[in-house]
Amino acid sequence: MNYLKPATKSKRNDNDTYHFSIGEIKNFYSLRSLKVKPDDFHYQPVRGSPKLLSQILKLKDVRNNISENQICLTVGAKQGIAIAFDLLKNTVTTVIIPNPGWPPYKMLATTNNLSIVFYDPAHATEIPSIVRNHPNSLLILNYPHNPTGSVINKDQLSKIVDACILNNSWILSDEVYVCLEPNHPSIIDFLAKYPRLIVVDSMSKSFAAAGLRLGYVFAPVDTINNFLDKIGISVSGTSSLSQSIAQNILSEPSLQKKIVRRVFNDRTRLADIITNAGYEIKSQGGPYLWVQGGPELYFHSKTILGLPGSVFGNPNFSRFCASSNPVGLCELEQYYRLKVSQ
Ligand SMILES: Cc1ncc(COP(=O)(O)O)c(C=O)c1O
């Protein structure tokens, strides 16, 4: 009967108290494989350990066109995003953000006194005309998208960059889910072409390691230097222990493939369960499924989380996150079966 318990975290959302850092792939590492050394207790440069920075450039396959002074580490992608808003708050007056979307974008726009224009992430082709109507703005991109799983192609990205160039707009691209979608384009390839571009990414989703709090920012040298000033004067850089563990993780060649496969398999299985129970999936990508329906869908166990779409700006949908545990998937199947037979 445990299965029929509603998601307590979802209920809290009625009171506007969100815990929106969830959506992680859990329990991927054994502690033994994440060795640390005495040196890992020392400070690292504010930008991050040179070895780790070079591993990240290799991972992103940009070693030939991006140098190590166009990257720095942050305390998760979230700190990178917050610093970007802080750096640009006196340069732009308007932020163009996805709706539905990850709540911190809107909160950062509001706390930085910026006006907000929304776009539908499922309609990336409409973004260039929105940019044309709001020149000198900051455009937030987040593909693959949380919560809808929407993706974008290279041609659409290219048209968006062109519109931003012509209209003097900045782009902040939050790519924390890119590594989970094989062949998904990254806007990082446009860095050489456009100086008003900031790309954030992290180990949180791509390496199932949100607890490391390790993010990375790619941007032109001047912008990265501004990031370093903000980081140096506040946190002095990211945790050296986390950086050391990240180096171990990135040294293991097949790990990324394993994580991608696991997320994809779990998402496929989750999609089957949801569809067989008679619900419609509007879109899916990365770890997420965006499902038509409200409270009757909510369910969470230790491994699967259904969250009301109202958290993200659309109460008619729910977001499901596949996070790799067959027990959780069985529980969800059972939950729907019991509901139908009631
Ligand atoms: C779209 C999006 N961006 C950024 C983040 C934060 O990532 P990090 O853990 O690297 O700060 C999340 C986490 O949920 C997210 O969904």
Ligand as a Chemical Component Dictionary entry (heavy atoms), coordinates in Angstrom:
data_LIG
# 
_chem_comp.id                   LIG 
_chem_comp.type                 NON-POLYMER 
_chem_comp.pdbx_formal_charge   0 
_chem_comp.three_letter_code    LIG 
# 
loop_
_chem_comp_atom.comp_id 
_chem_comp_atom.atom_id 
_chem_comp_atom.alt_atom_id 
_chem_comp_atom.type_symbol 
_chem_comp_atom.charge 
_chem_comp_atom.model_Cartn_x 
_chem_comp_atom.model_Cartn_y 
_chem_comp_atom.model_Cartn_z 
_chem_comp_atom.pdbx_ordinal 
LIG C1 C1 C 0 18.541 23.063 -16.509 1  
LIG C2 C2 C 0 19.453 22.959 -15.348 2  
LIG N1 N1 N 0 20.510 23.767 -15.285 3  
LIG C3 C3 C 0 21.375 23.712 -14.244 4  
LIG C4 C4 C 0 21.182 22.827 -13.225 5  
LIG C5 C5 C 0 22.122 22.845 -12.059 6  
LIG O1 O1 O 0 23.221 22.060 -12.303 7  
LIG P1 P1 P 0 24.410 21.947 -11.242 8  
LIG O2 O2 O 0 24.107 20.812 -10.347 9  
LIG O3 O3 O 0 25.610 21.709 -12.094 10 
LIG O4 O4 O 0 24.498 23.250 -10.509 11 
LIG C6 C6 C 0 20.097 21.952 -13.240 12 
LIG C7 C7 C 0 19.850 21.027 -12.123 13 
LIG O5 O5 O 0 18.787 20.553 -11.872 14 
LIG C8 C8 C 0 19.213 22.013 -14.342 15 
LIG O6 O6 O 0 18.161 21.204 -14.430 16 
# 
loop_
_chem_comp_bond.comp_id 
_chem_comp_bond.atom_id_1 
_chem_comp_bond.atom_id_2 
_chem_comp_bond.value_order 
_chem_comp_bond.pdbx_ordinal 
LIG C1 C2 SING 1  
LIG C2 N1 SING 2  
LIG C2 C8 DOUB 3  
LIG N1 C3 DOUB 4  
LIG C3 C4 SING 5  
LIG C4 C5 SING 6  
LIG C4 C6 DOUB 7  
LIG C5 O1 SING 8  
LIG O1 P1 SING 9  
LIG P1 O2 DOUB 10 
LIG P1 O3 SING 11 
LIG P1 O4 SING 12 
LIG C6 C7 SING 13 
LIG C6 C8 SING 14 
LIG C7 O5 DOUB 15 
LIG C8 O6 SING 16 
# 
